[in-house]
Amino acid sequence: MNKTKAGFLKRFGKIRDLPSLPSIVTKVNEMLNDPNTTNNSLSRVIEKDQAIVFKMLQLVNSPFFGLREKILTTNEAAIILGFDAIRNIVLSLSTFNILDHLFKKKLNAHFNVDRFWRHSIGVAVLSRYLAEKTTVGDPEKCFVCGLLHDMGKLMLAHYFPDNFIQVIEHARQNDLVYLDAEKKILPACHPEVGYFFVKKWKLPPHLANTIYSHHAIQPGAAFSDESIIVNTADGIINSYYADFLNNNTSPGNIKYEYFDPHAGKQLNVWIETAPNWFPQVELLINDACAFFL
């Protein structure tokens, strides 16, 4: 890492009002690294946070999870979905709540937080769908990675709005996608900023690595499959709903510069045939937006 980039990221390390994740996230992560953890012991910990339990059961029983039988308890969820899925659900819900609350405390006229979350939820749902259909990546890991893939943008917009506005204006004036404008203006881009916060919060490696590499995939690296899925979902969502930061896309027309070459090559058939299957995913995205927003 060069000195300029390190200095830029160091500014984030000096933030005093950085929120802490709920203790339940740390505890669940610790328990899932312990081979002696049981469904009952995990359930007892999660059930201490009834707000999370309520939202978790709502989520797993929603249409985009597609379960045939209704799940009524945390213990049932752990048995049917597995530990990893439970961790990613708790992580998704907790981090979403923290980041949403953080940003709504201090609005930025150049950053529409609702459009940001609609984009992120769309990428999350589509990532899970593509992982299930292609067997590339783990669906539940892909969901949480999709939901939080752009958290670096939110952090930039919240803590360093002047830098963020400079990138936005440069992108719009020069008809660039947001990432290309970032590369010209900032020493470190939003994947690196997001990675910085994920590491600071000691979140799981699959989330850290996918956030860091979802625009620059390294085949064979840890969790590169998740990065391929999220990159593809991100490109398709931007193509269908318009880039929520640039507004330089024509919705429904694939914009290939959004896709990393490795993702574009491996999942090209899904990108090319998106008009045929995307409408059914759109229904799931609408359900998920109704849940989260």
N, C-alpha and C positions, 0 to 999 in steps of 0.2 A: 504494500500500500504506500503510495507516495505521500510526502509530507503535506501537500495541499489537501488531499482527500482526508488524511488522518486528522488534520486540523479542523476540517469542516465537520466531520463526524464527532469530534471532541466537543463541539458546541452542544450537541445533543446530550452528551454526558453531564453537562453542567445544568441541565434543566432541573429546577427545584420542585415544580409542581407535577412531575411525572407520576401518574397514578400507579398504584400497585394492583396486581391482579388479586382476586379473592383467594383466600387461603385454600379454598376447596380445590382450586386448580393445581396448586403445588402438592397438596396432599394426595390427590388422585394420581398425579404423575409419579409420586414416590411409591404409592401402593402398587402401581402397575409395573414397576421395576422390581418388585418383591415377589419371588416365585411362590411365597406362602399366602399371597392374597387370595381370598375366596370371594365368590359372588356375594355372600352374606356380609362379609366385612366391608367390601366396597360399597354395597348398598347402604349400610349403616352410616358411612361417612357422607355420602351424597345426600342422604335423607335429612341431614342436619341443616341443609339449605333448601327449604321447601319451595322457594321461588324457582330455583334451578330444577327441582324435581317436577314442578308443574309445567315449566316450559319444555323440559326434556320429553315428558310424556306427550305433550301436545305435538312436539316435533316428530317423534317416532311414529305417532298415529296419524300423521298428516298424509295426504295423497302422494307426495313426492318420495316418501319412504316405501310406499307400496306394499306394506305388510298385510297379509290376509287376515290375521287375527289381531284384535285390539290388545295392546300391552297396558296392563293396569298398575304395575309396580316397577320400581327401580330394579328389583331382583329379576323379574321377568325380562326386563330390557337387557340386563347383563347376560342372562342365559341365552336369549334369542339372538342378540346382536353381537355379543362378544365384548371383551374388555377394551380392545382398541377402539371400537365404535363408540363405546360409552365415553372414553377419554376424549375423543374428537368432538363429540356432541357437547360435553361439559366445557371444553376449550372454546368451541365456537360460540356458545351462548354467553359465557363469561366475558370473553374478549370483545365480542360485539357490544355488549352492554357498557363495558368500560370505555371503549373508543367512541361510541355514539354519545354517551353522556359527556365525555371530555370535550368533544367538538361543539356540542350544542350549548356549552357554557360560554363559548366565545365564537360567535358566528363570523364567517369570512364571506364577504359579498362575492368574491371570485370563486368560491367553492360551494357548490350546492350539495350539502351532505346527503339529502334524500336521493339525488341522482347518483352520488357515489355509491350508496348502499344498494341501490337497485342494480347498478352495474356489478357490484361485488357478489350480490346474491345470485344474479344471473350466471356469473362465472362459476360460483359454487355448485349450483344445481346442474349446470351443463357439464362440469368436471366430473361430478358423480355419475351422471348418465353415460358419458363417454368411457369412463373407466369400467363401468359395468358391461357396456356393449363390446368394448375392444379387448377387455382383460389386460389392459395396460394400466399399471398403477393400482393402488388400493382405493376403492370408491370412497370410503369414509375419510381417509387421509386427504384424498383429492377434494372432498367437500370443504374441509376446514382450510386447506391451502387456497382453494378458490375464493373462499369468503374473505380471507385476510391477505391475499396476494398483493394488494395495493395499499396496505396500511402505511407504507412509507410516504405515499402522497398525502394522506391525511395528516401525518405528523409534520410534514413540511408545511402544509397549508396552515396548520394550527400554530406551530411554534416559530416558523420563519416565513410569515406571509409575504414579506417583500420579495424574497427569493422565489417563492412560488408564483407570485404575480408576474415577475420578470420572465419566468419560463412560459407561462400561459400566453403572455403577449407575444413573445418570440415565436411560439408555435403558430399562433393565429396569423401573425403578420407574414410569416414565411411558408405557410401551408405545410407545416411539419406535424408529424404525430408527436405526442407529448414527450415520449422517451427521447426522440432525436433532438428536441429542443433542450431537454435536460442535459444531454451530453455536451451541448454547446455552451450552456450557461453555468452549470453546477459542477463542482469537483467530484461529487458523488451523487448517483441517481437514486430514484425511489426504491429499487430493490435492495440497495446497500443500506439505505436508511431504515427500511423495514427490518432487514436482517439484524441491524444494530439493536433495535428494540426487542426483537424476539430473543436474541442472546441475553440481553440485559434482564429480561423476564424469565430466563432459563426455561423456555418452552421447548418442546420436543424437536429433535434434529430434522424430522421430515418437514416440519413447518419452516424452520430456519433455512434449510437448504433449498426448498422449493421457492420461497420468497426471494432468496438471493439469486437464483438462476432461472427464473421463469421467463426472462427475456434473453438469456444467454446460456443455452443448454449445452452441457458437456456430456456426451454419450458415455455411459459406463460409470459416471459419478453416482454417488449415493443419492437415491430418490430422483434420478433423472426421469424415470417414467412419470412420476407425479408432475415434474416440471413440463414435460411434453404435453400432458393432458391439460394442465392449467393454461399453458401458452396457447394451445389450440382453442380452448373454450374462450379465453380472453379475446382472441382474434375474431372468433365468430360472433360473440356478443357485441363487440365494437362495430362489426360490419352490419349487424342487424338492427341495433338500437342507436347507432351513431356514437362516436366517441364522446363521452360526457364532458371532456375537457376541451377538445379541439373543435367539434362540430364541423369537421372537414370531410366527413364520410357521407356516402349515399346509402342510407339504410337498405339492407337487403342485398347489396352488392359487396362481394368479398373484396377486402383490401389486403392484398398479400403482404404488404410490408409490415403488417402486424405479427406475422408468424415467423418464429425462428426457423431457419432452414431445416433443422433436424425434425422439428414437429411437423412442418409442412410436408416433408418427405414421408414420414412414418404414417401420418394420419390424413394424407392427401385425399383419399377416397371419401372421408367424412366431411372434409372441407368442401369438396366439389359437389357432394350430394346434399348439403345442408338444406337447400330449399325443400327437399322431399321429407325430411324428418324433423326439422326444427319446429314446425307448428305444434307438435305434440309436447315438445320440451317447454315451449312457451307457456303452456297451461300449468306445468309444474313450477315454472319460475313465478308465475302470477300467484300461485298458492303460497310459495315460499315468501314472497314479498308481503303478502297479507299477514303471514305469521310473524315475520321479523319487524315489519314496519307498522 
